[in-house]
Amino acid sequence: MARADGAVARNRLWWRLTRAVEAHGAPLATPLVVVDLDAFDANAADLARRAGGTPIRVASKSLRVPALISRALRHDGFAGVLAFTLAEALWLEENGISDDVVVAYPSVDRGALARLVASPTAAARVTLMVDEVEHLDVVDAVRSSSAVQVRVALDVDAGLRVAGRLIGPRRSPVHDLDAVLDLARAVMERPGFRLVGVMTYEGQVAGVPDDVPGQRARSLAVRTIKSLSLTQLAERRARIAAGLAELTELEFWNAGGSGSVAGSAADPAVTEVAAGSGLLVPTLFDHYRSFAPRPAAFYGLPVVRRPAPDAVTVHGGGLVASGPVGSDRAPTPWAPAGLRLTALEGAGEVQTPLVGPAAGLLSVGDLVWFRHAKSGELFEHTNTAHLLRGAELVDQVPTYRGHGLAF
């Protein structure tokens, strides 16, 4: 099979997208965000294959389009949602998207917490994440009674510890067995709370590319860190799981992400893995040795100027991803192949100049298609996602923003 990032494949994509927009007929506002359903479904099937029977919880932060979250949940091997805010989790539950939602991060949103404890139904379907006793205090501060039990999971640090240094996301302060058991006991002894799960997110494995062209030495170092991380974490998970088993029976142990599905699922302690970015494949997920997914999300911007024979300018484009500042956070002009951002201007809020051999083939009004560096963040910039099947736009669905939501 030809690589999805090859020039021929990218030009074929440009032809498909151009044909789909022309066939649609009615004018479409830009940025025109399109999700390729064929690629989305192929990526879902590949994630399930790599999970090897371990259920995949959909990471909604990486989608932010309710219809796409529902579509992922309809695939074999997917079950439940990993939400990024409690307000979002409550909306997903209330609107029938999922009756099993775990909030991936601790919440101090008192309004949302008050809604949670006021609804026995929501409280039975939504799980909060904690890594401090203070998180329990915030819940108790918004309720007058502990009659409604709140489901709680422990966020346990999954970073690699080498010579006293932490390699990995700076998330939970809870790392060793004693700290985990102390927090578990605090949850279990507090009226109105029920300990149901654990999360260990190994971001240094799941979220870092390890086969980057031109970066052989760095990629080798990253793969070494990933191997050490999985070995160290498997040993620590086993100790923690054994200790918690003496206190209570858990419903789930969540781990991993799109870049570590197979490795995380192989750990006997893990009962489910999380994935979201692997469904849409932003550019930060292009270079992993363990899998070769298909890009599924694109946004089109119209050419509005031709300042030189080898340059065009498109309207808008400055959709830069969060994280450490660097060129890998910029959007990538993708189709047609043969365009690049300029070092002087980069991706601009109102216009973006592009240079390269393909510029001479473009006319004012033509669409250039970009890929975003991170998955869900793209959909904060549009009310509508257009769904592509083959060379036809078959549907359009609202994003969270299109629903009037900002989580």
C-alpha positions in Angstrom: 0.0 0.0 0.0 1.2 3.5 -0.8 2.1 5.7 2.2 -0.6 8.2 3.2 2.0 11.0 3.3 3.4 10.3 -0.2 2.9 13.1 -2.8 0.8 10.8 -5.0 -1.6 10.0 -2.2 -1.8 13.6 -1.1 -2.6 14.8 -4.6 -5.3 12.1 -4.9 -6.7 13.4 -1.7 -6.8 16.9 -3.1 -8.6 15.7 -6.1 -11.2 13.8 -4.0 -11.8 16.8 -1.7 -12.0 19.2 -4.6 -14.4 17.0 -6.4 -16.6 16.6 -3.2 -16.8 20.3 -2.7 -17.6 21.0 -6.3 -20.3 18.3 -6.3 -21.9 19.8 -3.1 -22.9 22.8 -5.1 -23.9 25.2 -2.3 -21.2 27.6 -1.0 -19.3 26.2 2.1 -17.8 28.5 4.7 -14.1 28.2 5.5 -12.2 27.0 7.3 -14.0 24.0 5.8 -13.4 21.1 8.2 -13.8 17.6 6.7 -13.5 14.2 8.3 -12.9 11.2 6.0 -15.2 8.5 7.3 -13.3 5.8 5.4 -10.1 6.7 7.1 -11.8 7.2 10.5 -13.4 3.7 10.3 -10.1 2.1 9.2 -8.3 3.7 12.1 -11.0 2.5 14.5 -10.6 -1.0 13.3 -6.8 -0.8 13.6 -7.0 0.5 17.1 -9.3 -2.4 18.1 -6.9 -4.8 16.5 -4.0 -3.4 18.4 -5.9 -3.5 21.6 -6.4 -7.3 21.2 -9.7 -7.5 22.9 -9.1 -4.9 25.6 -11.9 -2.4 25.5 -11.1 1.1 24.2 -12.5 4.1 26.0 -13.0 7.0 23.5 -11.0 10.1 24.5 -13.5 12.8 23.7 -10.9 15.6 24.0 -9.4 14.3 20.7 -12.8 14.4 18.9 -15.1 17.2 20.3 -17.8 16.2 17.8 -20.7 14.3 19.4 -21.6 12.4 16.2 -18.0 11.2 15.9 -17.9 10.1 19.5 -21.0 8.1 18.9 -19.6 6.7 15.7 -16.5 5.4 17.5 -18.6 3.8 20.2 -20.5 1.9 17.5 -17.3 0.2 16.5 -16.5 -3.2 17.9 -14.0 -2.9 20.7 -15.0 0.5 21.9 -16.9 1.2 25.2 -17.3 4.3 27.3 -16.0 7.8 27.1 -13.0 9.5 28.7 -14.1 13.1 29.0 -11.9 16.1 29.6 -14.2 18.2 31.8 -17.1 17.3 34.2 -19.4 19.7 32.4 -18.7 17.9 29.2 -19.3 14.5 30.9 -22.7 15.6 32.2 -23.7 16.8 28.7 -22.7 13.5 27.1 -24.7 11.6 29.7 -27.7 13.9 29.5 -27.8 13.7 25.7 -27.5 9.9 25.6 -24.1 9.8 24.0 -22.8 7.5 26.7 -23.9 6.1 30.1 -20.3 5.4 31.1 -18.1 8.5 31.3 -14.9 8.9 33.1 -13.6 12.4 33.6 -9.8 12.2 32.9 -8.8 15.2 35.0 -9.7 16.3 38.5 -12.5 18.9 38.6 -13.1 21.9 40.9 -16.0 23.1 38.8 -18.4 23.7 41.7 -21.4 24.3 39.4 -20.9 21.0 37.5 -20.2 19.2 40.8 -23.4 20.5 42.2 -25.3 19.2 39.2 -23.6 15.8 39.6 -24.5 15.3 43.2 -28.1 16.5 42.6 -28.6 13.7 40.0 -28.5 10.1 41.2 -28.6 9.0 37.5 -25.7 11.1 36.5 -23.7 10.2 39.6 -24.2 6.5 38.7 -22.8 7.0 35.2 -20.0 9.6 35.6 -16.7 8.9 37.4 -14.6 11.7 38.8 -10.8 11.6 38.8 -8.9 12.5 42.0 -5.3 12.6 43.2 -5.7 14.7 46.3 -8.0 14.5 49.3 -8.8 18.2 48.6 -10.7 17.0 45.5 -13.1 15.2 47.8 -13.4 18.3 49.9 -14.6 20.4 46.9 -17.3 17.8 46.2 -18.5 17.8 49.9 -18.5 21.7 49.8 -21.3 21.7 47.2 -23.6 19.2 48.9 -25.6 19.1 52.1 -26.0 15.3 52.1 -23.9 12.3 51.2 -26.9 10.3 50.1 -25.9 10.4 46.4 -22.7 8.3 46.0 -20.0 9.9 43.8 -17.9 7.4 41.7 -14.2 8.1 42.1 -11.1 6.9 40.3 -7.5 7.5 41.4 -5.1 9.2 38.9 -1.7 7.5 39.6 1.5 8.9 38.2 2.7 6.8 35.3 6.0 8.6 34.6 9.4 6.9 34.3 11.6 7.6 37.3 15.4 7.5 36.5 18.0 8.7 38.9 15.4 10.7 40.8 14.2 12.4 37.6 10.6 12.2 36.2 10.3 11.5 32.5 6.7 11.9 31.4 3.6 14.1 32.0 3.5 16.0 35.3 0.1 14.8 36.4 -0.6 13.1 39.7 1.5 13.6 42.9 0.5 10.0 43.7 3.3 7.6 42.7 4.3 4.9 45.1 2.2 2.1 46.6 1.9 3.7 50.1 0.6 7.0 48.6 -1.9 5.1 46.5 -3.2 3.1 49.4 -3.4 6.1 51.6 -5.6 8.0 49.0 -7.7 4.9 48.4 -8.4 4.5 52.1 -9.3 8.2 52.3 -11.9 7.8 49.5 -13.3 4.6 51.0 -13.7 6.1 54.5 -15.4 9.3 53.3 -19.2 9.0 53.2 -20.8 9.6 49.8 -17.9 8.3 47.7 -17.2 5.0 46.0 -13.8 4.0 44.7 -14.3 2.3 41.3 -11.2 2.7 39.2 -7.6 3.7 38.6 -5.9 5.6 35.8 -2.2 5.4 34.8 -1.6 7.5 31.7 1.9 6.8 30.3 2.1 9.9 28.1 5.8 9.5 27.5 4.9 6.3 25.7 1.5 7.1 24.2 2.1 10.7 23.0 5.7 10.9 21.6 6.6 9.9 18.1 9.5 7.4 17.9 10.3 7.1 14.2 10.8 10.6 12.9 12.6 11.0 9.6 15.9 12.8 10.0 15.9 12.2 13.8 17.4 8.7 14.0 19.3 9.3 17.3 16.4 11.0 19.0 14.0 8.4 17.8 16.2 5.6 19.2 16.4 7.4 22.6 12.6 7.8 22.6 12.1 4.1 21.9 14.5 3.3 24.7 12.5 5.5 27.1 9.3 3.8 26.0 10.7 0.3 26.6 12.0 1.3 30.1 8.7 3.0 30.9 6.6 0.0 30.1 8.8 -2.4 32.0 9.0 -0.2 35.1 5.3 0.6 35.0 4.2 -3.0 34.6 6.1 -3.8 37.8 4.6 -0.9 39.7 1.1 -1.5 38.4 1.3 -5.1 39.6 2.3 -4.0 43.1 -0.4 -1.3 43.3 -3.0 -3.7 41.9 -2.2 -6.3 44.5 -2.3 -3.7 47.3 -5.7 -2.3 46.2 -7.1 -5.8 45.8 -6.8 -6.2 49.6 -8.9 -3.1 50.1 -11.6 -3.3 47.4 -12.6 -4.6 44.0 -12.2 -2.1 41.2 -14.4 -1.9 38.1 -11.7 -0.7 35.8 -8.0 0.2 35.3 -7.5 2.7 32.5 -4.2 3.3 30.7 -2.5 4.4 27.6 -3.4 6.3 24.5 -3.5 6.0 20.7 0.3 5.7 20.6 0.6 2.9 23.2 -2.6 0.8 22.7 -0.8 -2.5 22.2 1.8 -2.0 24.9 -0.7 -0.8 27.5 -3.3 -3.5 26.8 -0.6 -6.1 27.3 -0.3 -5.2 30.9 -2.3 -7.7 33.0 -3.4 -5.0 35.5 -5.0 -2.9 32.7 -8.7 -3.6 31.9 -9.2 -0.8 29.3 -7.2 1.6 27.2 -8.0 5.1 26.0 -7.7 6.4 22.4 -8.9 9.4 20.4 -6.2 11.0 18.4 -5.7 7.7 16.6 -9.1 8.0 15.0 -8.4 11.3 13.2 -4.6 11.3 13.2 -3.2 14.8 13.5 0.4 15.4 12.3 1.9 14.7 15.8 0.9 11.1 15.3 2.5 10.6 11.9 5.8 8.9 13.0 5.2 6.0 15.2 7.0 2.7 14.6 4.2 0.6 16.1 1.4 1.6 13.6 0.7 3.4 10.4 -2.7 5.2 10.7 -4.5 7.1 8.0 -5.0 10.9 8.3 -8.8 11.5 8.6 -9.2 15.2 9.5 -8.5 18.1 7.2 -9.4 21.8 6.8 -9.6 23.7 3.6 -8.7 27.4 3.1 -9.2 29.4 -0.1 -6.5 31.0 -2.1 -7.1 34.8 -2.1 -3.8 36.1 -3.5 -1.0 35.1 -5.9 1.9 37.4 -4.9 4.5 35.5 -7.0 4.7 32.6 -9.5 5.8 30.2 -6.7 3.6 31.6 -3.9 -0.1 31.9 -3.0 -1.8 33.3 0.0 -4.8 31.6 1.7 -7.3 33.2 3.9 -6.8 32.4 7.6 -4.9 29.4 8.7 -3.3 30.2 12.1 -4.6 27.2 13.9 -1.6 26.5 16.0 -1.8 23.6 18.5 -1.1 23.7 22.3 2.0 22.4 23.9 5.7 23.5 23.8 6.2 26.2 21.2 7.8 24.7 18.1 7.4 24.1 14.4 5.7 20.7 15.1 2.7 22.6 16.6 2.0 24.5 13.3 -0.6 23.3 10.8 0.8 21.5 7.7 -0.3 22.4 4.2 -1.1 18.9 3.0 -3.0 18.8 -0.3 -1.9 19.4 -2.9 1.6 18.2 -2.1 4.4 20.7 -2.7 3.5 23.6 -0.5 5.0 24.9 2.8 4.7 27.7 5.3 7.2 30.5 5.1 9.7 30.9 8.0 9.0 34.7 8.3 5.2 34.5 8.5 4.2 31.0 9.4 0.4 30.3 9.8 -1.4 33.6 10.2 -4.7 34.5 11.8 -6.1 36.3 8.7 -3.8 35.1 6.0 -1.1 32.5 5.4 1.4 32.7 2.6 2.5 29.4 1.1 5.4 28.7 -1.2 6.5 25.7 -3.3 6.1 24.2 -6.8 2.4 23.5 -6.3 1.6 27.2 -5.9 1.9 27.8 -9.7 -1.0 25.3 -10.3 -3.4 27.1 -8.0 -5.9 29.8 -8.9 -7.7 32.4 -6.7 -10.6 30.5 -5.1 -9.0 27.1 -5.0 -8.9 25.3 -1.7 -5.6 24.2 0.0 -6.1 21.5 2.5 -4.3 21.5 5.8 -3.8 19.1 8.7 -3.8 20.2 12.3 -1.0 19.2 14.7 -3.4 18.0 17.5 -6.6 16.2 17.1 -9.6 17.7 18.9 -8.4 21.3 19.0 -9.2 21.7 15.3 -12.9 21.5 16.0 -12.8 24.5 18.4 -12.5 26.6 15.2 -15.7 25.6 13.4 -19.3 25.0 14.1 -19.6 22.2 11.6 -17.7 19.1 10.5 -18.4 17.8 7.0 -18.3 14.1 6.6 -16.6 12.6 3.5 -17.3 9.2 2.0 -15.2 8.5 -1.1 -15.4 11.7 -3.1 -18.8 12.8 -1.7 -19.7 15.0 1.3 -22.4 12.8 2.8 -23.4 14.7 5.9 -22.5 17.7 8.2 -22.6 17.5 11.9 -22.2 20.1 14.7 -19.0 20.2 16.8 -19.2 21.1 20.5 -18.9 24.8 19.4 -21.8 24.2 16.9 -23.9 23.0 19.8 -23.1 26.3 21.6 -20.7 24.5 24.0 -17.3 25.6 25.2 -15.7 23.1 27.6 
